Amino acid sequence: MRFIAIIFALIPLMASAIDLSKEQRAAIEERIQPYSQVCIAGDDACAGGAATAVAGGPRSGEDVYNGACMACHSTGAAGAPKVGDVAAWSNRLAKGMDALYDSGINGVAGTGMIAKGGCMTCSDEEINAAVDYMVDNSQ
């Protein structure tokens, strides 16, 4: 019996939690927004971001490197060869540029190198330019 009395005493408190002002509701909705969103080329609902970068023309190899590749290739994270480390790049360069381009675009199975270094908004040509940038600075 006592349990039922407690439940009935709590019902008004629970109901008041649902009665939010517009400002409170807006604040909650703002806090629970998704971290990111997917934009599809031509979708006007996505202002800025990747669609804008692609519309502005191809990015330089240095821009792509700074935006996507640098995190691993400047620190050696996940076994990535550091830009400027001639020895680390020599075996890779021996395989030829086509193999390096393929690794940049498709990733390397069994390693930390993921397809396009995670830059899914980068074109194949932009990835190749980033590879060229890294190779030019590692010989």
Secondary structure, DSSP 8 states (H G I E B T S, - for coil): -HHHHHHHHHHHHHHHHH---HHHHHHHHHHTS-S-----TT-TTS-SHHHHHHHT----HHHHIIIIIHHHHTTTGGG---TT-HHHHHHHHHT-HHHHHHHHHH--TTSS--GGGG-TTS-HHHHHHHHHHHHHT--
